[in-house]
Amino acid sequence: MHELTDASVGFTFGGRPAIAKLRPGDRLYTQTKDCFGGAVASIDDLPSQVCQFPYLNPVTGPFHIIGAQPGDTLAVHLVSLHPSVPYGWSSTFPHFGALTSTAQTATLQPPLEERVWRYAIDLHAQTVRYSARTSDVKIDLPLEPMLGTVGVAPAAGEVRMSIVPDRYGGNLDTPLLRAGSTLYLGVNEPGAMLSLGDGHARQGDGEVSGVAVEVAMDVVLAVDLIPGVYTPTPRLETDAALMSIGLGRPLEDAFRVAQHDLVEQIAAVTGLDLLDALQLVAQAGETRVGNVVDANYSMVARIAKRYLDGACSYAGVHAGLRSSRPVL
């Protein structure tokens, strides 16, 4: 078990020393803070007043993976995710989100009002309660815990803010990054330097307001190493599907990256030639939007394993991680 302390939390990928070491096959129990670092404690705590940029989206880590070298792939299997507290927070921002003017999309109109919502989390009922701020409307939504941010150090000593997603992972913000999924990341620096955070009790596709239901999270994960195989853009695997995550702007470029990588992934695991794999993805593939608010957008292309005659990625690493060593 790794206890959360101020020293174990950072705000970048790259540029920080490891806080602990893990062996391939290890399981780890750790904790993460919410994206506000715990500073939002009531609906009157406006993030612009209680948080300080760039100290947003804290990540726990980095964890040095013993033996990991550039050119390898790190597999991170999310065993379980549980909110640490029975409430979460969401908000709107004046200049952040998909439906307000931003520095990249400048428009002559008033910015959105900054407003905070408190969501009650019922672990027994497995619900998250939406409560409107200007009426008595309350709606119970399914509790669907996920991690918004998981990544490794970027290449060539680069340091990136934890709110930015890119090929090293980072702030991917896809609801598909949940318990039971395995994330594959290309290793760029010795030890990989894995960091994670940004727990969400749930999130809609696109994270349209810029903020999900943000919550501190108890996390159990397992890691493994695939030597000599590099993953060019983050990939996900579940018992039911193979997925590729495309990152970039504009949104159609993120879409293309995801589709391109999924086609190559399907060709590799099935033996189909590239155009036959493209045709299969074109007719059986699905696409989910991760976020349309961050410095890079994220799109997830996926295909059900039932169409692949049992094929899996990386010679069954996902299945192997389900039976890895006990929690440290």
C-alpha atoms as a printed R data frame, in Angstrom:
    type eleno elety resid chain resno       x       y       z
1   ATOM     1    CA   MET     A     1   0.000   0.000   0.000
2   ATOM     2    CA   HIS     A     2   1.258   3.467  -0.870
3   ATOM     3    CA   GLU     A     3   0.036   6.182   1.507
4   ATOM     4    CA   LEU     A     4  -0.809   9.510  -0.119
5   ATOM     5    CA   THR     A     5   1.336  12.436   1.063
6   ATOM     6    CA   ASP     A     6   2.062  15.888  -0.343
7   ATOM     7    CA   ALA     A     7   5.454  14.604  -1.511
8   ATOM     8    CA   SER     A     8   3.807  11.851  -3.582
9   ATOM     9    CA   VAL     A     9   1.682  14.275  -5.617
10  ATOM    10    CA   GLY     A    10   2.812  16.326  -8.612
11  ATOM    11    CA   PHE     A    11   1.331  18.308 -11.482
12  ATOM    12    CA   THR     A    12   3.425  17.158 -14.437
13  ATOM    13    CA   PHE     A    13   4.420  14.140 -16.465
14  ATOM    14    CA   GLY     A    14   8.199  14.097 -16.487
15  ATOM    15    CA   GLY     A    15  10.535  16.225 -14.399
16  ATOM    16    CA   ARG     A    16   9.983  14.512 -11.018
17  ATOM    17    CA   PRO     A    17  11.883  11.734  -9.211
18  ATOM    18    CA   ALA     A    18  10.154   8.430  -8.514
19  ATOM    19    CA   ILE     A    19   8.311   8.066  -5.202
20  ATOM    20    CA   ALA     A    20   8.449   4.244  -5.255
21  ATOM    21    CA   LYS     A    21   9.419   1.294  -7.435
22  ATOM    22    CA   LEU     A    22   7.224  -1.488  -8.804
23  ATOM    23    CA   ARG     A    23   8.166  -4.804 -10.393
24  ATOM    24    CA   PRO     A    24   6.309  -6.074 -13.456
25  ATOM    25    CA   GLY     A    25   3.433  -8.183 -12.131
26  ATOM    26    CA   ASP     A    26   3.023  -6.182  -8.929
27  ATOM    27    CA   ARG     A    27  -0.269  -4.882  -7.655
28  ATOM    28    CA   LEU     A    28  -0.415  -1.510  -5.946
29  ATOM    29    CA   TYR     A    29  -2.985   0.110  -3.677
30  ATOM    30    CA   THR     A    30  -2.764   3.894  -3.708
31  ATOM    31    CA   GLN     A    31  -4.923   6.992  -3.536
32  ATOM    32    CA   THR     A    32  -5.486  10.052  -5.696
33  ATOM    33    CA   LYS     A    33  -6.767  13.544  -4.996
34  ATOM    34    CA   ASP     A    34  -9.563  15.155  -6.963
35  ATOM    35    CA   CYS     A    35  -8.674  17.583  -9.747
36  ATOM    36    CA   PHE     A    36  -9.056  20.521  -7.351
37  ATOM    37    CA   GLY     A    37  -6.630  19.006  -4.851
38  ATOM    38    CA   GLY     A    38  -9.360  19.046  -2.209
39  ATOM    39    CA   ALA     A    39  -9.608  22.841  -2.305
40  ATOM    40    CA   VAL     A    40 -13.279  22.845  -3.339
41  ATOM    41    CA   ALA     A    41 -15.254  21.931  -0.210
42  ATOM    42    CA   SER     A    42 -18.592  23.679  -0.785
43  ATOM    43    CA   ILE     A    43 -20.654  25.121  -3.618
44  ATOM    44    CA   ASP     A    44 -19.360  28.544  -2.594
45  ATOM    45    CA   ASP     A    45 -15.713  27.561  -3.281
46  ATOM    46    CA   LEU     A    46 -15.197  28.823  -6.815
47  ATOM    47    CA   PRO     A    47 -12.168  27.046  -8.327
48  ATOM    48    CA   SER     A    48 -10.770  30.322  -9.689
49  ATOM    49    CA   GLN     A    49 -10.595  31.599  -6.106
50  ATOM    50    CA   VAL     A    50  -9.513  28.525  -4.130
51  ATOM    51    CA   CYS     A    51  -7.224  26.870  -6.711
52  ATOM    52    CA   GLN     A    52  -4.024  28.240  -8.200
53  ATOM    53    CA   PHE     A    53  -3.037  27.619 -11.811
54  ATOM    54    CA   PRO     A    54  -1.047  25.535 -12.799
55  ATOM    55    CA   TYR     A    55  -1.556  23.496  -9.618
56  ATOM    56    CA   LEU     A    56  -4.625  21.663 -10.880
57  ATOM    57    CA   ASN     A    57  -5.195  18.008 -11.698
58  ATOM    58    CA   PRO     A    58  -2.730  16.504  -9.175
59  ATOM    59    CA   VAL     A    59  -1.312  13.081 -10.025
60  ATOM    60    CA   THR     A    60   0.095  10.473  -7.639
61  ATOM    61    CA   GLY     A    61   3.584   9.325  -8.612
62  ATOM    62    CA   PRO     A    62   5.709   8.821 -10.490
63  ATOM    63    CA   PHE     A    63   6.274   5.124  -9.913
64  ATOM    64    CA   HIS     A    64   9.471   3.663 -11.379
65  ATOM    65    CA   ILE     A    65   8.802   0.346 -13.133
66  ATOM    66    CA   ILE     A    66  11.864  -1.845 -12.677
67  ATOM    67    CA   GLY     A    67  13.335  -2.898 -16.011
68  ATOM    68    CA   ALA     A    68  11.292  -0.544 -18.174
69  ATOM    69    CA   GLN     A    69  13.314   0.970 -21.011
70  ATOM    70    CA   PRO     A    70  12.487   3.239 -23.954
71  ATOM    71    CA   GLY     A    71  10.907   1.175 -26.707
72  ATOM    72    CA   ASP     A    72   8.984  -1.081 -24.299
73  ATOM    73    CA   THR     A    73   5.264  -0.947 -23.499
74  ATOM    74    CA   LEU     A    74   3.849  -0.554 -19.995
75  ATOM    75    CA   ALA     A    75   0.546  -2.273 -19.235
76  ATOM    76    CA   VAL     A    76  -1.538  -0.737 -16.424
77  ATOM    77    CA   HIS     A    77  -4.547  -2.797 -15.358
78  ATOM    78    CA   LEU     A    78  -7.153  -1.043 -13.217
79  ATOM    79    CA   VAL     A    79  -8.266  -3.653 -10.694
80  ATOM    80    CA   SER     A    80 -10.645  -1.489  -8.659
81  ATOM    81    CA   LEU     A    81 -11.667   2.142  -8.286
82  ATOM    82    CA   HIS     A    82 -13.644   3.398  -5.273
83  ATOM    83    CA   PRO     A    83 -14.437   7.007  -4.322
84  ATOM    84    CA   SER     A    84 -12.667   7.904  -1.067
85  ATOM    85    CA   VAL     A    85 -15.445  10.246   0.058
86  ATOM    86    CA   PRO     A    86 -19.266  10.208  -0.377
87  ATOM    87    CA   TYR     A    87 -19.429  13.331  -2.533
88  ATOM    88    CA   GLY     A    88 -17.940  14.818  -5.676
89  ATOM    89    CA   TRP     A    89 -17.700  18.258  -7.254
90  ATOM    90    CA   SER     A    90 -18.284  19.700 -10.687
91  ATOM    91    CA   SER     A    91 -18.276  23.217 -12.081
92  ATOM    92    CA   THR     A    92 -18.406  25.535 -15.020
93  ATOM    93    CA   PHE     A    93 -15.567  27.908 -15.848
94  ATOM    94    CA   PRO     A    94 -15.714  31.289 -17.620
95  ATOM    95    CA   HIS     A    95 -13.133  30.310 -20.278
96  ATOM    96    CA   PHE     A    96 -12.856  26.519 -20.163
97  ATOM    97    CA   GLY     A    97 -15.114  23.882 -21.655
98  ATOM    98    CA   ALA     A    98 -16.708  22.991 -24.970
99  ATOM    99    CA   LEU     A    99 -19.460  25.639 -24.879
100 ATOM   100    CA   THR     A   100 -17.637  28.826 -23.933
101 ATOM   101    CA   SER     A   101 -15.077  31.055 -25.594
102 ATOM   102    CA   THR     A   102 -11.454  30.069 -24.977
103 ATOM   103    CA   ALA     A   103  -8.032  31.318 -26.017
104 ATOM   104    CA   GLN     A   104  -8.161  28.901 -28.963
105 ATOM   105    CA   THR     A   105 -11.760  29.787 -29.851
106 ATOM   106    CA   ALA     A   106 -12.119  33.489 -29.183
107 ATOM   107    CA   THR     A   107 -15.647  34.908 -29.479
108 ATOM   108    CA   LEU     A   108 -17.196  38.254 -28.577
109 ATOM   109    CA   GLN     A   109 -19.681  37.147 -25.935
110 ATOM   110    CA   PRO     A   110 -19.868  37.134 -22.142
111 ATOM   111    CA   PRO     A   111 -18.004  34.214 -20.513
112 ATOM   112    CA   LEU     A   112 -19.955  31.509 -18.727
113 ATOM   113    CA   GLU     A   113 -20.791  32.051 -15.083
114 ATOM   114    CA   GLU     A   114 -18.524  30.113 -12.734
115 ATOM   115    CA   ARG     A   115 -20.702  27.776 -10.688
116 ATOM   116    CA   VAL     A   116 -20.095  24.693  -8.510
117 ATOM   117    CA   TRP     A   117 -22.300  21.609  -8.067
118 ATOM   118    CA   ARG     A   118 -22.084  19.079  -5.235
119 ATOM   119    CA   TYR     A   119 -22.898  15.456  -6.093
120 ATOM   120    CA   ALA     A   120 -23.870  13.059  -3.291
121 ATOM   121    CA   ILE     A   121 -22.366   9.594  -3.862
122 ATOM   122    CA   ASP     A   122 -24.250   6.583  -2.502
123 ATOM   123    CA   LEU     A   123 -21.850   3.635  -2.532
124 ATOM   124    CA   HIS     A   124 -24.561   1.202  -1.420
125 ATOM   125    CA   ALA     A   125 -27.003   2.210  -4.155
126 ATOM   126    CA   GLN     A   126 -24.138   2.850  -6.615
127 ATOM   127    CA   THR     A   127 -25.548   6.234  -7.584
128 ATOM   128    CA   VAL     A   128 -24.374   9.805  -8.045
129 ATOM   129    CA   ARG     A   129 -27.058  12.423  -7.328
130 ATOM   130    CA   TYR     A   130 -27.315  15.423  -9.645
131 ATOM   131    CA   SER     A   131 -28.921  18.397  -7.860
132 ATOM   132    CA   ALA     A   132 -29.838  21.447  -9.909
133 ATOM   133    CA   ARG     A   133 -28.647  24.742  -8.438
134 ATOM   134    CA   THR     A   134 -31.678  26.867  -9.368
135 ATOM   135    CA   SER     A   135 -34.540  24.400  -8.823
136 ATOM   136    CA   ASP     A   136 -35.476  21.333  -6.777
137 ATOM   137    CA   VAL     A   137 -34.667  18.879  -9.581
138 ATOM   138    CA   LYS     A   138 -32.633  15.852  -8.422
139 ATOM   139    CA   ILE     A   139 -31.645  12.907 -10.621
140 ATOM   140    CA   ASP     A   140 -29.800   9.763  -9.552
141 ATOM   141    CA   LEU     A   141 -27.195   8.762 -12.122
142 ATOM   142    CA   PRO     A   142 -25.203   5.492 -12.135
143 ATOM   143    CA   LEU     A   143 -21.900   5.554 -10.245
144 ATOM   144    CA   GLU     A   144 -19.257   4.744 -12.880
145 ATOM   145    CA   PRO     A   145 -15.806   5.396 -11.366
146 ATOM   146    CA   MET     A   146 -12.935   6.112 -13.759
147 ATOM   147    CA   LEU     A   147  -9.527   7.737 -13.817
148 ATOM   148    CA   GLY     A   148  -9.213  10.774 -16.035
149 ATOM   149    CA   THR     A   149  -5.415  10.844 -16.000
150 ATOM   150    CA   VAL     A   150  -2.855   8.039 -16.356
151 ATOM   151    CA   GLY     A   151   0.476   8.440 -18.100
152 ATOM   152    CA   VAL     A   152   4.229   7.994 -18.226
153 ATOM   153    CA   ALA     A   153   7.107  10.430 -18.724
154 ATOM   154    CA   PRO     A   154   7.268  11.959 -22.226
155 ATOM   155    CA   ALA     A   155  10.311  11.388 -24.427
156 ATOM   156    CA   ALA     A   156  13.580  13.343 -24.479
157 ATOM   157    CA   GLY     A   157  13.244  14.773 -20.977
158 ATOM   158    CA   GLU     A   158  10.160  16.776 -21.879
159 ATOM   159    CA   VAL     A   159   7.908  17.946 -19.032
160 ATOM   160    CA   ARG     A   160   4.174  18.314 -19.679
161 ATOM   161    CA   MET     A   161   1.398  19.641 -17.443
162 ATOM   162    CA   SER     A   162  -0.860  16.949 -16.035
163 ATOM   163    CA   ILE     A   163  -3.934  18.497 -17.689
164 ATOM   164    CA   VAL     A   164  -2.531  17.768 -21.181
165 ATOM   165    CA   PRO     A   165  -3.114  14.402 -22.919
166 ATOM   166    CA   ASP     A   166  -0.710  13.173 -25.592
167 ATOM   167    CA   ARG     A   167   0.971   9.992 -26.834
168 ATOM   168    CA   TYR     A   168   2.445   9.351 -23.372
169 ATOM   169    CA   GLY     A   169  -1.091   9.231 -21.926
170 ATOM   170    CA   GLY     A   170  -1.925  11.967 -19.431
171 ATOM   171    CA   ASN     A   171  -5.350  13.568 -19.127
172 ATOM   172    CA   LEU     A   172  -7.151  11.145 -21.432
173 ATOM   173    CA   ASP     A   173 -10.590  11.777 -19.872
174 ATOM   174    CA   THR     A   174 -12.346   8.762 -21.356
175 ATOM   175    CA   PRO     A   175 -15.047   6.997 -19.304
176 ATOM   176    CA   LEU     A   176 -13.654   3.731 -20.698
177 ATOM   177    CA   LEU     A   177 -10.608   4.015 -18.391
178 ATOM   178    CA   ARG     A   178 -12.316   2.160 -15.551
179 ATOM   179    CA   ALA     A   179 -11.952  -0.964 -13.433
180 ATOM   180    CA   GLY     A   180 -11.410  -4.028 -15.598
181 ATOM   181    CA   SER     A   181  -9.561  -2.163 -18.361
182 ATOM   182    CA   THR     A   182  -5.863  -2.365 -19.216
183 ATOM   183    CA   LEU     A   183  -4.105   0.725 -20.560
184 ATOM   184    CA   TYR     A   184  -1.027   0.265 -22.751
185 ATOM   185    CA   LEU     A   185   1.522   3.090 -22.914
186 ATOM   186    CA   GLY     A   186   4.769   3.319 -24.834
187 ATOM   187    CA   VAL     A   187   7.792   3.735 -22.536
188 ATOM   188    CA   ASN     A   188   9.896   6.814 -23.326
189 ATOM   189    CA   GLU     A   189  12.270   7.076 -20.347
190 ATOM   190    CA   PRO     A   190  14.000   4.492 -18.113
191 ATOM   191    CA   GLY     A   191  11.562   3.269 -15.467
192 ATOM   192    CA   ALA     A   192   8.560   4.559 -17.465
193 ATOM   193    CA   MET     A   193   7.651   6.863 -14.518
194 ATOM   194    CA   LEU     A   194   3.950   6.115 -14.147
195 ATOM   195    CA   SER     A   195   1.613   8.728 -12.601
196 ATOM   196    CA   LEU     A   196  -2.154   8.722 -12.165
197 ATOM   197    CA   GLY     A   197  -5.006  10.810 -10.797
198 ATOM   198    CA   ASP     A   198  -8.115  12.812 -11.666
199 ATOM   199    CA   GLY     A   199 -10.719  10.385 -10.332
200 ATOM   200    CA   HIS     A   200 -14.254  10.819 -11.656
201 ATOM   201    CA   ALA     A   201 -17.372   9.330 -10.067
202 ATOM   202    CA   ARG     A   202 -18.791   9.551 -13.577
203 ATOM   203    CA   GLN     A   203 -18.350  11.574 -16.757
204 ATOM   204    CA   GLY     A   204 -20.365  12.086 -19.903
205 ATOM   205    CA   ASP     A   205 -18.738  11.707 -23.310
206 ATOM   206    CA   GLY     A   206 -16.818  14.852 -24.216
207 ATOM   207    CA   GLU     A   207 -16.624  16.211 -20.642
208 ATOM   208    CA   VAL     A   208 -18.593  19.092 -22.161
209 ATOM   209    CA   SER     A   209 -18.487  21.520 -19.215
210 ATOM   210    CA   GLY     A   210 -14.758  20.874 -18.775
211 ATOM   211    CA   VAL     A   211 -15.282  19.104 -15.441
212 ATOM   212    CA   ALA     A   212 -16.637  15.648 -14.557
213 ATOM   213    CA   VAL     A   213 -17.891  14.586 -11.103
214 ATOM   214    CA   GLU     A   214 -14.471  15.019  -9.506
215 ATOM   215    CA   VAL     A   215 -13.622  12.858  -6.498
216 ATOM   216    CA   ALA     A   216 -10.665  11.525  -4.530
217 ATOM   217    CA   MET     A   217 -10.200   7.857  -5.358
218 ATOM   218    CA   ASP     A   218  -8.905   4.636  -3.811
219 ATOM   219    CA   VAL     A   219  -7.101   2.774  -6.579
220 ATOM   220    CA   VAL     A   220  -5.827  -0.781  -6.972
221 ATOM   221    CA   LEU     A   221  -3.803  -1.361 -10.123
222 ATOM   222    CA   ALA     A   222  -1.470  -3.972 -11.538
223 ATOM   223    CA   VAL     A   223   1.453  -3.384 -13.905
224 ATOM   224    CA   ASP     A   224   3.339  -5.469 -16.430
225 ATOM   225    CA   LEU     A   225   6.037  -4.823 -18.995
226 ATOM   226    CA   ILE     A   226   6.158  -5.822 -22.662
227 ATOM   227    CA   PRO     A   227   9.856  -5.574 -23.635
228 ATOM   228    CA   GLY     A   228  10.893  -4.462 -27.094
229 ATOM   229    CA   VAL     A   229   7.394  -3.540 -28.257
230 ATOM   230    CA   TYR     A   230   6.509   0.153 -28.452
231 ATOM   231    CA   THR     A   231   2.904   1.393 -28.411
232 ATOM   232    CA   PRO     A   232   2.675   4.597 -30.478
233 ATOM   233    CA   THR     A   233  -0.558   5.944 -29.005
234 ATOM   234    CA   PRO     A   234  -2.404   4.801 -25.868
235 ATOM   235    CA   ARG     A   235  -4.442   1.615 -26.218
236 ATOM   236    CA   LEU     A   236  -7.108   0.027 -24.004
237 ATOM   237    CA   GLU     A   237  -8.175  -3.577 -23.670
238 ATOM   238    CA   THR     A   238 -11.092  -5.113 -21.785
239 ATOM   239    CA   ASP     A   239 -12.475  -8.636 -21.733
240 ATOM   240    CA   ALA     A   240 -14.837  -7.574 -24.508
241 ATOM   241    CA   ALA     A   241 -12.971  -5.102 -26.748
242 ATOM   242    CA   LEU     A   242  -9.723  -3.726 -28.155
243 ATOM   243    CA   MET     A   243  -9.397   0.084 -28.304
244 ATOM   244    CA   SER     A   244  -7.050   2.800 -29.570
245 ATOM   245    CA   ILE     A   245  -6.994   6.345 -28.204
246 ATOM   246    CA   GLY     A   246  -6.340   9.210 -30.615
247 ATOM   247    CA   LEU     A   247  -5.159  12.553 -29.264
248 ATOM   248    CA   GLY     A   248  -4.867  15.910 -31.008
249 ATOM   249    CA   ARG     A   249  -6.617  18.944 -32.394
250 ATOM   250    CA   PRO     A   250  -8.802  19.425 -34.379
251 ATOM   251    CA   LEU     A   251 -11.193  16.667 -33.332
252 ATOM   252    CA   GLU     A   252 -11.078  14.951 -36.721
253 ATOM   253    CA   ASP     A   253  -7.314  14.469 -36.328
254 ATOM   254    CA   ALA     A   254  -7.841  12.752 -32.973
255 ATOM   255    CA   PHE     A   255 -10.477  10.607 -34.713
256 ATOM   256    CA   ARG     A   256  -8.066   9.683 -37.510
257 ATOM   257    CA   VAL     A   257  -5.247   8.792 -35.113
258 ATOM   258    CA   ALA     A   258  -7.570   6.473 -33.187
259 ATOM   259    CA   GLN     A   259  -8.928   4.775 -36.314
260 ATOM   260    CA   HIS     A   260  -5.469   4.447 -37.902
261 ATOM   261    CA   ASP     A   261  -4.029   2.789 -34.824
262 ATOM   262    CA   LEU     A   262  -7.019   0.465 -34.386
263 ATOM   263    CA   VAL     A   263  -6.722  -0.711 -37.997
264 ATOM   264    CA   GLU     A   264  -3.007  -1.444 -37.495
265 ATOM   265    CA   GLN     A   265  -3.734  -3.163 -34.176
266 ATOM   266    CA   ILE     A   266  -6.419  -5.387 -35.742
267 ATOM   267    CA   ALA     A   267  -4.139  -6.282 -38.647
268 ATOM   268    CA   ALA     A   268  -1.405  -7.296 -36.192
269 ATOM   269    CA   VAL     A   269  -3.559  -9.514 -33.967
270 ATOM   270    CA   THR     A   270  -5.614 -11.183 -36.724
271 ATOM   271    CA   GLY     A   271  -3.133 -11.481 -39.601
272 ATOM   272    CA   LEU     A   272  -5.453  -9.542 -41.915
273 ATOM   273    CA   ASP     A   273  -3.816  -7.263 -44.433
274 ATOM   274    CA   LEU     A   274  -4.214  -3.536 -43.812
275 ATOM   275    CA   LEU     A   275  -7.144  -2.930 -46.179
276 ATOM   276    CA   ASP     A   276  -9.040  -5.991 -44.946
277 ATOM   277    CA   ALA     A   277  -8.511  -4.732 -41.376
278 ATOM   278    CA   LEU     A   278  -9.726  -1.281 -42.428
279 ATOM   279    CA   GLN     A   279 -12.860  -2.797 -43.931
280 ATOM   280    CA   LEU     A   280 -13.602  -4.731 -40.727
281 ATOM   281    CA   VAL     A   281 -13.129  -1.616 -38.564
282 ATOM   282    CA   ALA     A   282 -15.242   0.437 -40.988
283 ATOM   283    CA   GLN     A   283 -18.190  -1.936 -40.574
284 ATOM   284    CA   ALA     A   284 -17.835  -3.141 -36.963
285 ATOM   285    CA   GLY     A   285 -15.948  -0.369 -35.176
286 ATOM   286    CA   GLU     A   286 -17.371   2.064 -32.629
287 ATOM   287    CA   THR     A   287 -16.080   5.477 -31.546
288 ATOM   288    CA   ARG     A   288 -16.440   7.265 -28.207
289 ATOM   289    CA   VAL     A   289 -15.488  10.873 -27.512
290 ATOM   290    CA   GLY     A   290 -13.244  11.314 -24.478
291 ATOM   291    CA   ASN     A   291 -12.832  15.074 -24.081
292 ATOM   292    CA   VAL     A   292 -13.305  18.109 -26.311
293 ATOM   293    CA   VAL     A   293 -11.978  20.629 -23.779
294 ATOM   294    CA   ASP     A   294  -8.272  19.955 -23.106
295 ATOM   295    CA   ALA     A   295  -5.176  21.113 -24.946
296 ATOM   296    CA   ASN     A   296  -5.580  17.930 -27.028
297 ATOM   297    CA   TYR     A   297  -8.893  16.210 -27.624
298 ATOM   298    CA   SER     A   298  -9.317  12.464 -27.145
299 ATOM   299    CA   MET     A   299 -11.245   9.929 -29.213
300 ATOM   300    CA   VAL     A   300 -11.494   6.176 -28.595
301 ATOM   301    CA   ALA     A   301 -11.941   3.733 -31.476
302 ATOM   302    CA   ARG     A   302 -12.922   0.212 -30.431
303 ATOM   303    CA   ILE     A   303 -13.972  -3.126 -31.842
304 ATOM   304    CA   ALA     A   304 -15.589  -6.051 -30.043
305 ATOM   305    CA   LYS     A   305 -13.405  -9.122 -29.578
306 ATOM   306    CA   ARG     A   306 -16.283 -11.332 -30.703
307 ATOM   307    CA   TYR     A   307 -15.475 -10.234 -34.254
308 ATOM   308    CA   LEU     A   308 -11.804 -11.173 -33.893
309 ATOM   309    CA   ASP     A   309 -12.091 -14.926 -33.228
310 ATOM   310    CA   GLY     A   310 -10.721 -14.533 -29.702
311 ATOM   311    CA   ALA     A   311  -7.721 -12.408 -30.672
312 ATOM   312    CA   CYS     A   312  -6.145 -10.251 -27.952
313 ATOM   313    CA   SER     A   313  -3.315  -7.734 -27.844
314 ATOM   314    CA   TYR     A   314   0.180  -8.290 -26.482
315 ATOM   315    CA   ALA     A   315  -0.088 -12.094 -26.166
316 ATOM   316    CA   GLY     A   316  -2.648 -12.076 -23.370
317 ATOM   317    CA   VAL     A   317  -1.126  -9.544 -20.955
318 ATOM   318    CA   HIS     A   318  -4.575  -8.209 -20.054
319 ATOM   319    CA   ALA     A   319  -5.767 -11.646 -18.925
320 ATOM   320    CA   GLY     A   320  -2.517 -12.283 -17.048
321 ATOM   321    CA   LEU     A   321  -2.799  -9.108 -15.014
322 ATOM   322    CA   ARG     A   322  -6.081 -10.299 -13.537
323 ATOM   323    CA   SER     A   323  -4.160 -12.898 -11.533
324 ATOM   324    CA   SER     A   324  -1.064 -10.889 -10.610
325 ATOM   325    CA   ARG     A   325   0.603 -10.677  -7.194
326 ATOM   326    CA   PRO     A   326  -1.174  -9.555  -4.001
327 ATOM   327    CA   VAL     A   327  -1.625  -5.881  -3.193
328 ATOM   328    CA   LEU     A   328   1.562  -4.205  -1.903
